[in-house]
Amino acid sequence: KVIIDAYAKEDLKTIDKIMLEFSSTNPEGYNQLLPVRNQLWVTRMPAIMETKATFFAVGCGHLSGKEGLVNLLRQKGYQVTPVH
């Protein structure tokens, strides 16, 4: 419930806190679930987006932080806008 409320409020600090707790309790699980998957997606997304307008839906844990999709895509020069 807490993470859902944080997502609805666009409260990235709370989401980051929850994900940090997960990373400290299960570092390898966290690494495989988020940073590794985010890197895979951020390398695949440009080719998908080139062919047509695309909507990507991801879990809120994948969005924020330095290894999050928002930051990774912005580093590649993309404009990232939340949709509700």
N, C-alpha and C positions, 0 to 999 in steps of 0.2 A: 504494500500500500504506500509506503513512504516513497519508493522510487517512482511509482505512478504519479503521485502528487507532485513530486519534484519535476517530472517530465512535463506535466500539464502546465506548471508554472514557469517552465523554461529555467529552472533552478539548477544550473550546471554545477554549482559548488556542492550542492547536496549529492548530486549524481556522482561527482568526482569522489566525494567522501565515501560513498557506498562502494564504489569500485576500488578505492584504495584499501578498504577493509578486506574486500575479496582478494586483492592481490597479496595482502600480507598473510591471509589464512591459507591460500592455495596458489602460490606463485606460478607454478607450472601450468595449472589450469587457467589461470588468468592470462598468462602469456599466450597460450594456444588459442584461447577464446577471443581475446581482443587484439593485442598488437599484431600477432601473426596474421589473423584473418583480415584485419584492417589493411595491412600492407598488400595482401593478395587482392583485395577489392580495389584499392586505390590504383593498382596497376592495370586492372581489368576495366574499370569504369570509363576511362577516356574513349576506348574503342567502341564501347556500347553507346556512349553519348554522341559519338560522331555520326552514327547512322540515323538517329531520330531523337526527338525530345524524350527524355526518360525520367521516370519517377522511381527513386530508390527508397525503399522502406527498410530501416534497420532498427535494432533495439537501441534504446537510449544509452546504454553503456558503451556503444560504439561511437558515439558522437563527440564527446569532449576529451580534453586533455591533449598533451603534445602528441600522443600516438593515436588520437581520435580521428575519425574520418573528416570532420569539419576542418581541423588544422591541416591534415595531410592534403586535402583537396585545395585548400587556400594556398598552401605552399606551391602547388602546381599552377596557381593563377586562376583557379575557379572561384566564382562567386557562389556562396552557399547560403540559401535562404530557408528558414524553417517554414513548414506548412502544417497547419492544424486542421 
